[in-house]
Amino acid sequence: MKPFLGMLLLSAAVISNLSFARSPLEPLKTDHPRDTMRSYMEAMNDYRKGVKTGDEKLLARLNDAVRTLNLDNESPITRQERGREVAILLKETIDRVIVINYDYIPEDPATERWRLKDTEIVISKIIEGERSGEFLFSPATVARTKEFYNKVKDLPYVKGSGQGALYKAPWQDDIVPEWARQDVLGYKLWQLLALLASTFIGLFVKILSQGIWNSFEGLVSKDKESIPFKAHHAVSRPIGLIAASGFWFFTVHLLQFEGLTETVLLTVVKVTFGVSVVWGLYRLVDVVEIGLMRWAESTENELDDHLMPLIAKTVRVLTVVFGVLLVIQNLGFNVMSLLAGLGLGGLAFALAAKDTAANFFGSIMILIDQPFRIGDWIKTNSVEGTVEDIGFRSTRVRTFYNSLISVPNSALVTTNIDNLGLREYRRTVTSLGITYDTPTEKIEAFLEGIKNILFAHPNVRKDYFHVVFEGFGDSSLNIMVYFFLVVDDWSEELVVKQNVYLQIIDLAAELGVEFAYPTQTLHVETFPEKKPYVERHQDNEPAKLKDMAKKFSNRGERSQPGGKGIFTPPYKSPESQPFEGSDSDNASDAGDGDGL
């Protein structure tokens, strides 16, 4: 019989242990007031054992107790810490006034509200929200827990209770003198004095930490233009503010502020910390941009020269956006829920931002395809000028009226772009009309001389140009001069053409070739003062005329490809100065619209 009873008791013990073993994922029971009180008391009793034994799992049961509290009225910033404090003080209060008998607590889910006997501790039903239908300790109970504890803290624990939660009073109660505990403006005098002192100490910590950080600059790099030195210097000021924020965060908790005051102070400290971190990262982006630009300049590919500034701008925007989100998350708000809440307006936002997205991808296509670069002179259906900047949304073009036009990138990638700045050669076409009485020998000599002028000029393309007698006009014999110039900008192009044309005028005077006027002339050969045609041109020997034309060849005595030296171009004059506040290169690449 006894062995049978022993086996029966052993089996019962095993079944009991299996029944009461908690699953790690077992939900907290808050379906009615009895469940909520039982869940709270068991969690706090386990927490008390954890405090005595140091068991981490038992200490973590305090979080389960916190989940039985309605903390909706508490600040998100201090909600978790406030919940832990309330759970401990509430256990200390209950164990000093009553031993919980669960049989007297209702287990009907239809109950709306239940109050612990002879107390104002209330468990109420949640009507709406994520935890709708659960029973939690009411917000009023949570708010007055400290008040309840102060009323009973001198009472002994009731026999048979859980003996509290091993709560220890704050150190200030033993250290702060009596005179400093006086109430001033709703606060303890020592709290106000300590807050003022901590403010100045925090500023001192900022200066001290910044100075210590700067003292290591020489160890990082002695070259002030190096990337490590610039990176170290960029975060020196934010480092000081981060250190001060850490000190202030510790101080706020140490001074035992409560309620709205604690919420405001912690909010200020956390925002200051978050902003200082974002500030430091933002300054580091500037250093990264310098490094990327130096690398881009060392490569032969020009795409990265334009792509690096765009990447830097993108990183700056992302740094600020994610920094703001992290600050909000650090304040206790659920960023993912906040972003999900914006989903209702996502469609409207997408429709409103479609042009922005089109312009952004347009800028990417411009940088990849490179129809133009910064500094190029471009011409489209709507704008002509010099490209100054390629941004996210638009490209800024400086016109030749010195105005600045912003053209959406989405429009630029769908229009024809004439990039005049990429011309290797600049075409010049002109027609010279000479009088009909010019003999053929002189026409050929004139053509030869023009050819020599073009060959002699260093800015004329030598392998492809035309000088030809092309036909008969109404009042002149027409000579076409067609050549290309190798120049950097429009100003130089104008001066080179001018010098070539002046040489042609000198050649015409040397040969006696006259330019025709678009007029009608009465031609009379019988005037006595006019020599006959044969007499006027009797010395037109080919050899002599060729010698005259040769004078205008390279190193010829009449060759002057740079002009006579009388005229100085405006942009080379010492009196020429760029207008203050303007870009001196704005008009350096204007043109008359000629293409290749």
Secondary structure, 3 states (H helix, E strand, C coil): CHHHHHHHHHHHHHHHHHHHCCCCCCCCCCCCHHHHHHHHHHHHHHHHHHHHHCCHHHHCHHHHHHCCECCCCCCCCCHHHHHHHHHHHHHHHHHHHCCCCHHHCCCCCCCCEEECCCCCCEEEECCCCCCCCCEEECHHHHHCHHHHHHHHCCCCCCCCCCCCCCCCCCCHHHHCCHHHHCEECCEEHHHHHHHHHHHHHHHHHHHHHHHHHHCCHHHHCCCCCCHHHHHHHHCHHHHHHHHHHHHHHHHHHHCCCCHHHHHHHHHHHHHHHHHHHHHHHHHHHHHHHHHHHHHHHHCCCCHHHHHHHHHHHHHHHHHHHHHHHHHHHHCCCCHHHHHHHHHHHHHHHHHHCHHHHHHHHHHHHHHHHCCCCCCCEEECCCCEEEEEEECCCEEEEEECCCCEEEEEHHHHCCCCCEEHHHCCCEEEEEEEEECCCCCHHHHHHHHHHHHHHHHHCCCECCCCCEEEEEEECCCCEEEEEEEEECCCCHHHHHHHHHHHHHHHHHHHHHHCCCECCCCCCCCCCCCCCCCCHHHHCCCCCHHHHHHHHHCCCCCCCCCCCCCCCCCCCHHHCCCCCCCCCCCCCCCCCCCCCCCC
